[in-house]
Amino acid sequence: MKGLFIRSAWVIVCSILTIMGAGWGIKYDWPDFVHVDYGFPVKWATHTLITFTGPSDRWMVEPTMLLIDIAIWQTILIIGIIVLELKIFKK
């Protein structure tokens, strides 16, 4: 029963981290190029707000990088589950 709770907690924590990692935005406020990059650890989208010529509303999305970003987080989840299983069954 304790093992099920620990595994469930780990899955919930990793799911939250995956969503936060995919949606993490960092704003770069440069004088001629204001933009927001999304994704951690892999940048998968850029929302351009201001360019040298004036205001802008341009999105550049790379779906492959989004899949890689989510795959990294899911790999962490799987490795964590394997470690938990080895510790729980070892007892």
C-alpha positions as CSV (number, residue, x, y, z in Angstrom):
1,M,0.0,0.0,0.0
2,K,2.8,2.4,0.8
3,G,4.5,1.5,-2.5
4,L,1.4,2.4,-4.4
5,F,1.2,5.8,-2.7
6,I,4.8,6.5,-3.4
7,R,4.5,5.6,-7.1
8,S,1.3,7.6,-7.4
9,A,2.9,10.6,-5.8
10,W,5.9,10.3,-8.1
11,V,3.7,10.2,-11.2
12,I,1.7,13.2,-10.1
13,V,4.9,15.2,-9.3
14,C,6.4,14.3,-12.7
15,S,3.2,15.2,-14.5
16,I,3.2,18.6,-12.9
17,L,6.9,19.1,-13.7
18,T,6.2,18.1,-17.4
19,I,3.4,20.6,-17.7
20,M,5.5,23.3,-16.0
21,G,8.6,22.5,-18.1
22,A,6.6,22.6,-21.4
23,G,4.9,25.8,-20.5
24,W,7.9,27.6,-18.9
25,G,8.3,31.0,-20.5
26,I,11.3,33.2,-20.3
27,K,10.9,36.8,-21.5
28,Y,13.9,38.4,-23.2
29,D,13.5,42.2,-23.2
30,W,16.2,43.3,-25.7
31,P,16.0,46.8,-27.1
32,D,15.1,45.7,-30.7
33,F,13.8,42.2,-30.1
34,V,11.4,41.4,-27.3
35,H,10.3,37.8,-27.2
36,V,9.3,34.9,-25.0
37,D,10.9,31.5,-25.3
38,Y,8.8,28.5,-24.1
39,G,10.1,25.1,-22.9
40,F,12.6,23.7,-20.4
41,P,15.1,22.2,-20.9
42,V,14.4,22.4,-24.7
43,K,13.1,25.6,-26.3
44,W,10.2,24.6,-28.5
45,A,8.4,27.9,-29.1
46,T,9.2,31.6,-29.5
47,H,6.6,34.4,-29.3
48,T,8.0,37.6,-30.8
49,L,6.4,40.7,-29.2
50,I,8.5,43.6,-30.6
51,T,10.9,43.8,-33.4
52,F,13.1,46.6,-34.8
53,T,10.3,47.7,-37.1
54,G,7.6,47.8,-34.4
55,P,5.1,45.7,-32.6
56,S,4.7,42.1,-33.7
57,D,2.7,39.0,-32.8
58,R,4.6,36.1,-34.3
59,W,4.8,32.6,-33.1
60,M,7.5,30.1,-34.2
61,V,6.7,26.6,-32.9
62,E,8.8,23.6,-33.4
63,P,6.7,20.4,-32.7
64,T,9.7,18.2,-32.8
65,M,11.4,20.1,-30.0
66,L,8.1,19.9,-28.0
67,L,8.1,16.1,-28.4
68,I,11.8,16.0,-27.3
69,D,11.1,18.2,-24.3
70,I,8.2,16.0,-23.2
71,A,10.2,12.8,-23.9
72,I,13.0,14.1,-21.6
73,W,10.5,14.6,-18.8
74,Q,8.8,11.3,-19.4
75,T,12.2,9.6,-19.3
76,I,12.8,11.1,-15.9
77,L,9.4,9.7,-14.8
78,I,10.2,6.2,-16.1
79,I,13.7,6.2,-14.5
80,G,12.2,7.3,-11.2
81,I,9.5,4.6,-11.3
82,I,12.2,2.0,-12.0
83,V,14.3,3.2,-9.1
84,L,11.2,3.2,-6.8
85,E,10.3,-0.4,-8.0
86,L,13.8,-1.6,-7.3
87,K,13.8,-0.1,-3.8
88,I,10.3,-1.3,-3.0
89,F,10.8,-4.9,-4.2
90,K,14.3,-5.0,-2.5
91,K,12.7,-4.8,0.9
